[in-house]
Amino acid sequence: MDQQKKREIKVEEKKGLGAKEIILIAVLLAAGAVLKFFVGSIVNIGGMKPNFIIAMYCLAILLVRPRVYESVIIGILAGAVCQLFPGTPYINFVSEIAGALVMGLLIFVPMNTKKFSLQPIVATFISTVVSGSMYTVMLFVVTHAEKSAMAAYVPIVLCTAVLNSVIVQVLYLPLKKVLSK
């Protein structure tokens, strides 16, 4: 059987997320919340810091490879976790759903080189930019801030995306190996 047929059979066999996948998602989102609360202010590079919750749901989606609608559910859960932190209530629901949706779509796009997969770093970067951009636009709509001030958020979103991508890339391979056992 060729590889394409094997993949089609594997996709048909998958009936949704199992207990192992749900537990992994919950643990990663909890880890993201703990890291954001305790480490977020410490890991600060020139005023820029990673968003551990986005990084962890991106990592969860990469590892469990859910269906697209399941990725949206992961985004809803991530938005709910974000409500634990001070800031703008409810905006995170929309931005995290958008980021998780993009991540859920990007896991189906092959991004391999001869040596390794670029998917963790590229997909996380794009998903973080989408989530951060959505958050920024909604924040400025809600607060009626000056549109010129929105440009100040562009480097913040891009630096956060870079930091998240590095975190996910570093954690992806070891976690993938542990989960395959």
ZAMIGU-795382 format. One record per residue: x, y, z of N, C-alpha, C in turn. Coordinates in nm, 2 decimals. Layout:
BEGIN
     npx     npy     npz    capx    capy    capz     cpx     cpy     cpz
       X       Y       Z       X       Y       Z       X       Y       Z
...
This chain:
BEGIN
     npx     npy     npz    capx    capy    capz     cpx     cpy     cpz
    0.08   -0.12    0.00    0.00    0.00    0.00    0.09    0.12    0.00
    0.05    0.22   -0.08    0.14    0.34   -0.08    0.10    0.43    0.04
    0.18    0.53    0.06    0.17    0.62    0.18    0.04    0.69    0.18
   -0.01    0.74    0.06   -0.13    0.81    0.06   -0.25    0.73    0.10
   -0.26    0.60    0.06   -0.37    0.51    0.10   -0.36    0.49    0.25
   -0.24    0.47    0.31   -0.22    0.45    0.45   -0.27    0.57    0.53
   -0.24    0.69    0.48   -0.29    0.81    0.55   -0.44    0.83    0.54
   -0.50    0.79    0.43   -0.65    0.80    0.42   -0.71    0.70    0.51
   -0.66    0.58    0.52   -0.71    0.48    0.62   -0.70    0.53    0.76
   -0.59    0.59    0.79   -0.56    0.64    0.93   -0.66    0.75    0.96
   -0.68    0.84    0.87   -0.78    0.95    0.89   -0.92    0.90    0.91
   -0.96    0.80    0.83   -1.09    0.74    0.84   -1.11    0.67    0.97
   -1.00    0.61    1.03   -1.01    0.54    1.15   -1.03    0.64    1.27
   -0.98    0.76    1.26   -0.98    0.85    1.37   -1.12    0.90    1.40
   -1.17    0.88    1.52   -1.31    0.91    1.55   -1.32    1.04    1.64
   -1.21    1.10    1.66   -1.21    1.22    1.75   -1.10    1.21    1.85
   -1.10    1.30    1.94   -0.99    1.30    2.04   -1.03    1.20    2.15
   -0.93    1.12    2.19   -0.94    1.03    2.30   -0.90    1.09    2.43
   -0.91    1.00    2.53   -0.88    1.05    2.67   -0.73    1.10    2.68
   -0.64    1.03    2.61   -0.50    1.06    2.62   -0.48    1.20    2.56
   -0.54    1.23    2.45   -0.53    1.36    2.38   -0.59    1.47    2.46
   -0.71    1.44    2.52   -0.78    1.55    2.60   -0.69    1.58    2.72
   -0.64    1.48    2.79   -0.55    1.50    2.90   -0.43    1.58    2.86
   -0.37    1.55    2.75   -0.25    1.62    2.70   -0.28    1.77    2.68
   -0.40    1.80    2.61   -0.44    1.93    2.59   -0.46    2.01    2.72
   -0.53    1.95    2.81   -0.55    2.01    2.94   -0.42    2.04    3.02
   -0.33    1.94    3.01   -0.20    1.96    3.08   -0.12    2.08    3.02
   -0.12    2.08    2.88   -0.05    2.19    2.81   -0.11    2.32    2.84
   -0.24    2.33    2.83   -0.30    2.46    2.86   -0.28    2.51    3.01
   -0.28    2.41    3.10   -0.25    2.44    3.24   -0.11    2.49    3.25
   -0.02    2.42    3.18    0.12    2.46    3.19    0.14    2.60    3.13
    0.07    2.63    3.02    0.07    2.76    2.96    0.03    2.87    3.06
   -0.08    2.84    3.13   -0.13    2.94    3.23   -0.03    2.96    3.35
    0.03    2.85    3.39    0.13    2.86    3.50    0.25    2.93    3.45
    0.30    2.90    3.33    0.41    2.97    3.28    0.38    3.12    3.26
    0.26    3.15    3.21    0.23    3.29    3.19    0.23    3.37    3.32
    0.17    3.30    3.42    0.16    3.37    3.55    0.29    3.38    3.62
    0.38    3.28    3.62    0.50    3.28    3.70    0.62    3.32    3.62
    0.63    3.28    3.50    0.75    3.30    3.42    0.74    3.42    3.32
    0.62    3.45    3.29    0.59    3.55    3.18    0.67    3.68    3.21
    0.67    3.73    3.33    0.74    3.86    3.36    0.89    3.84    3.37
    0.94    3.72    3.39    1.08    3.69    3.40    1.14    3.68    3.26
    1.08    3.61    3.17    1.12    3.59    3.03    1.08    3.72    2.95
    1.15    3.82    2.96    1.12    3.95    2.90    1.24    4.00    2.82
    1.23    4.00    2.69    1.34    4.04    2.61    1.31    4.18    2.55
    1.37    4.28    2.61    1.34    4.41    2.56    1.19    4.45    2.56
    1.12    4.41    2.66    0.98    4.44    2.67    0.89    4.34    2.60
    0.95    4.25    2.52    0.88    4.15    2.45    0.89    4.01    2.53
    0.78    3.94    2.54    0.77    3.81    2.60    0.68    3.72    2.53
    0.71    3.59    2.55    0.62    3.49    2.48    0.49    3.49    2.54
    0.39    3.44    2.47    0.26    3.42    2.52    0.25    3.27    2.53
    0.27    3.22    2.66    0.28    3.08    2.68    0.15    3.00    2.65
    0.04    3.07    2.67   -0.09    3.00    2.64   -0.10    2.97    2.49
   -0.07    3.07    2.40   -0.07    3.04    2.26    0.03    2.94    2.22
    0.15    2.94    2.28    0.25    2.84    2.25    0.20    2.70    2.29
    0.14    2.69    2.40    0.09    2.56    2.44   -0.02    2.50    2.36
   -0.12    2.59    2.32   -0.22    2.53    2.24   -0.17    2.50    2.10
   -0.08    2.58    2.05   -0.01    2.54    1.92    0.06    2.41    1.93
    0.13    2.39    2.04    0.20    2.26    2.07    0.10    2.15    2.08
   -0.01    2.17    2.15   -0.11    2.07    2.17   -0.17    2.03    2.03
   -0.20    2.12    1.95   -0.26    2.09    1.82   -0.16    2.02    1.73
   -0.03    2.06    1.74    0.07    1.99    1.66    0.08    1.84    1.71
    0.07    1.82    1.84    0.09    1.68    1.89   -0.03    1.59    1.87
   -0.15    1.64    1.89   -0.27    1.56    1.88   -0.33    1.56    1.75
   -0.30    1.65    1.66   -0.34    1.67    1.53   -0.50    1.65    1.52
   -0.57    1.74    1.58   -0.72    1.72    1.59   -0.78    1.76    1.45
   -0.91    1.74    1.44   -0.98    1.79    1.33   -1.00    1.94    1.35
   -1.04    2.01    1.24   -1.04    2.15    1.25   -1.14    2.20    1.35
   -1.26    2.14    1.36   -1.35    2.19    1.46   -1.30    2.16    1.60
   -1.22    2.05    1.62   -1.16    2.03    1.75   -1.06    2.13    1.79
   -0.99    2.18    1.68   -0.89    2.29    1.71   -0.96    2.42    1.76
   -1.08    2.44    1.70   -1.16    2.56    1.75   -1.20    2.54    1.89
   -1.24    2.42    1.93   -1.27    2.39    2.07   -1.15    2.41    2.16
   -1.03    2.38    2.11   -0.91    2.40    2.19   -0.89    2.55    2.20
   -0.92    2.63    2.10   -0.91    2.77    2.10   -1.01    2.83    2.21
   -1.13    2.78    2.21   -1.23    2.82    2.31   -1.17    2.80    2.45
   -1.12    2.68    2.47   -1.06    2.65    2.61   -0.94    2.74    2.64
   -0.86    2.77    2.54   -0.75    2.86    2.56   -0.80    3.00    2.60
   -0.91    3.04    2.53   -0.97    3.17    2.56   -1.03    3.18    2.70
   -1.08    3.06    2.74   -1.13    3.05    2.88   -1.02    3.06    2.98
   -0.91    3.00    2.95   -0.79    3.01    3.04   -0.74    3.15    3.05
   -0.74    3.22    2.94   -0.70    3.36    2.94   -0.78    3.45    3.03
   -0.90    3.41    3.05   -0.99    3.49    3.14   -0.94    3.49    3.28
   -0.85    3.40    3.32   -0.80    3.40    3.46   -0.70    3.52    3.48
   -0.66    3.58    3.38   -0.56    3.69    3.39   -0.62    3.82    3.37
   -0.57    3.92    3.44   -0.62    4.06    3.42   -0.60    4.11    3.27
   -0.68    4.19    3.23   -0.67    4.24    3.09   -0.81    4.27    3.04
   -0.82    4.25    2.91   -0.95    4.28    2.85   -1.03    4.15    2.84
   -1.14    4.15    2.91   -1.22    4.03    2.91   -1.29    4.00    2.78
   -1.29    3.87    2.75   -1.37    3.82    2.63   -1.29    3.84    2.50
   -1.20    3.93    2.48   -1.13    3.95    2.36   -1.05    3.83    2.32
   -1.00    3.76    2.43   -0.91    3.65    2.41   -0.99    3.53    2.35
   -1.12    3.52    2.37   -1.20    3.41    2.31   -1.19    3.42    2.16
   -1.21    3.54    2.10   -1.21    3.55    1.96   -1.07    3.53    1.90
   -0.97    3.59    1.97   -0.83    3.59    1.92   -0.77    3.44    1.93
   -0.80    3.38    2.04   -0.75    3.24    2.06   -0.82    3.14    1.96
   -0.95    3.16    1.94   -1.02    3.08    1.85   -0.96    3.09    1.71
   -0.93    3.22    1.67   -0.87    3.24    1.54   -0.74    3.18    1.52
   -0.65    3.19    1.63   -0.52    3.13    1.63   -0.53    2.98    1.62
   -0.61    2.92    1.70   -0.63    2.78    1.70   -0.68    2.72    1.57
   -0.78    2.80    1.51   -0.83    2.76    1.38   -0.72    2.76    1.27
   -0.64    2.86    1.27   -0.53    2.87    1.17   -0.43    2.75    1.20
   -0.40    2.73    1.33   -0.31    2.62    1.36   -0.37    2.49    1.32
   -0.50    2.47    1.34   -0.57    2.35    1.30   -0.57    2.32    1.15
   -0.57    2.43    1.07   -0.56    2.42    0.93   -0.42    2.39    0.88
   -0.32    2.46    0.95   -0.18    2.45    0.91   -0.12    2.31    0.94
   -0.18    2.23    1.03   -0.12    2.10    1.05   -0.14    2.01    0.93
   -0.22    2.04    0.84   -0.24    1.96    0.72   -0.16    2.00    0.60
   -0.08    2.11    0.62    0.01    2.16    0.52    0.15    2.10    0.54
    0.20    2.02    0.45    0.34    1.97    0.47    0.44    2.08    0.46
    0.53    2.08    0.56    0.64    2.18    0.56    0.77    2.11    0.60
    0.81    2.01    0.53    0.92    1.93    0.56    1.04    1.96    0.47
    1.16    1.96    0.54    1.28    1.96    0.46    1.34    1.82    0.46
    1.45    1.80    0.41    1.51    1.67    0.41    1.55    1.62    0.56
    1.58    1.72    0.64    1.63    1.68    0.77    1.52    1.69    0.88
    1.43    1.78    0.87    1.33    1.80    0.98    1.21    1.87    0.93
    1.10    1.88    1.01    0.98    1.95    0.98    0.99    2.09    1.03
    0.95    2.18    0.94    0.94    2.32    0.97    0.80    2.36    1.02
    0.71    2.26    1.03    0.58    2.29    1.07    0.56    2.35    1.20
    0.63    2.30    1.31    0.61    2.36    1.44    0.65    2.51    1.44
    0.76    2.55    1.38    0.80    2.69    1.39    0.72    2.78    1.29
    0.69    2.73    1.17    0.62    2.82    1.08    0.47    2.83    1.12
    0.41    2.72    1.15    0.27    2.72    1.19    0.24    2.80    1.32
    0.33    2.78    1.41    0.32    2.86    1.54    0.34    3.01    1.51
    0.43    3.04    1.43    0.45    3.18    1.40    0.33    3.24    1.34
    0.27    3.18    1.24    0.16    3.23    1.16    0.04    3.24    1.26
    0.02    3.13    1.34   -0.10    3.13    1.43   -0.09    3.24    1.54
    0.03    3.26    1.59    0.05    3.37    1.69    0.03    3.50    1.62
    0.07    3.52    1.50    0.05    3.65    1.43   -0.10    3.67    1.41
   -0.17    3.57    1.37   -0.32    3.58    1.35   -0.38    3.61    1.49
   -0.35    3.54    1.59   -0.41    3.56    1.72   -0.38    3.70    1.78
   -0.25    3.74    1.77   -0.21    3.87    1.82   -0.27    3.98    1.74
   -0.28    3.97    1.61   -0.34    4.07    1.53   -0.49    4.09    1.55
   -0.55    3.97    1.57   -0.70    3.98    1.60   -0.72    4.05    1.74
   -0.64    4.01    1.83   -0.64    4.07    1.97   -0.62    4.22    1.96
   -0.52    4.26    1.88   -0.48    4.40    1.87   -0.60    4.48    1.81
   -0.65    4.43    1.70   -0.76    4.50    1.63   -0.88    4.52    1.72
   -0.91    4.41    1.79   -1.03    4.41    1.87   -1.01    4.50    1.99
   -0.89    4.50    2.05   -0.85    4.59    2.16   -0.87    4.74    2.12
   -0.83    4.77    2.00   -0.84    4.91    1.96   -0.98    4.95    1.92
   -1.06    4.85    1.87   -1.20    4.88    1.85   -1.28    4.90    1.98
   -1.25    4.82    2.08   -1.32    4.83    2.20   -1.28    4.96    2.28
   -1.15    4.99    2.28   -1.10    5.10    2.36   -1.11    5.24    2.28
   -1.14    5.23    2.15   -1.14    5.35    2.07   -1.01    5.43    2.07
   -0.90    5.35    2.07   -0.77    5.42    2.08   -0.73    5.47    1.94
   -0.63    5.55    1.94   -0.58    5.61    1.81   -0.53    5.50    1.72
   -0.57    5.50    1.59   -0.52    5.40    1.50   -0.37    5.40    1.48
   -0.31    5.52    1.50   -0.16    5.52    1.48   -0.10    5.45    1.59
   -0.16    5.44    1.71   -0.10    5.36    1.82   -0.10    5.21    1.79
   -0.19    5.17    1.70   -0.19    5.02    1.67   -0.06    4.98    1.60
    0.01    5.07    1.54    0.14    5.03    1.47    0.24    4.99    1.58
    0.23    5.05    1.70    0.32    5.01    1.80    0.31    4.86    1.84
    0.19    4.81    1.82    0.17    4.67    1.86    0.23    4.57    1.75
    0.26    4.61    1.63    0.31    4.52    1.53    0.44    4.46    1.58
    0.54    4.53    1.63    0.66    4.46    1.67    0.64    4.37    1.79
    0.54    4.41    1.88    0.51    4.32    1.99    0.46    4.19    1.94
    0.36    4.19    1.85    0.30    4.07    1.80    0.41    3.99    1.72
    0.49    4.05    1.64    0.59    3.97    1.57    0.70    3.91    1.66
    0.74    3.98    1.76    0.84    3.93    1.86    0.78    3.82    1.94
    0.65    3.83    1.98    0.59    3.73    2.05    0.58    3.60    1.96
    0.55    3.62    1.83    0.54    3.51    1.74    0.67    3.44    1.73
    0.78    3.51    1.72    0.91    3.45    1.71    0.94    3.37    1.84
    0.92    3.43    1.96    0.95    3.36    2.08    0.86    3.24    2.10
    0.73    3.25    2.06    0.64    3.13    2.07    0.69    3.02    1.98
    0.74    3.06    1.86    0.78    2.96    1.76    0.91    2.88    1.81
    1.00    2.95    1.87    1.11    2.89    1.93    1.08    2.79    2.04
    0.99    2.84    2.13    0.94    2.75    2.24    0.88    2.62    2.19
    0.79    2.64    2.09    0.72    2.52    2.04    0.82    2.43    1.96
    0.91    2.49    1.89    1.01    2.40    1.81    1.10    2.33    1.91
    1.14    2.39    2.02    1.22    2.32    2.12    1.15    2.21    2.19
    1.02    2.23    2.22    0.94    2.13    2.29    0.88    2.02    2.21
    0.86    2.05    2.08    0.79    1.96    1.99    0.85    1.82    1.98
    0.98    1.81    1.94    1.04    1.68    1.92    1.05    1.60    2.04
    1.10    1.65    2.15    1.10    1.56    2.27    0.96    1.51    2.31
    0.86    1.60    2.31    0.73    1.56    2.35    0.67    1.46    2.25
    0.70    1.48    2.12    0.65    1.38    2.02    0.71    1.24    2.04
    0.84    1.24    2.07    0.90    1.11    2.10    0.84    1.04    2.22
    0.82    1.12    2.33    0.76    1.06    2.45    0.62    1.01    2.42
    0.54    1.08    2.34    0.40    1.04    2.32    0.40    0.92    2.22
    0.50    0.90    2.14    0.49    0.79    2.05    0.52    0.66    2.12
    0.58    0.67    2.24    0.61    0.54    2.31    0.49    0.48    2.37
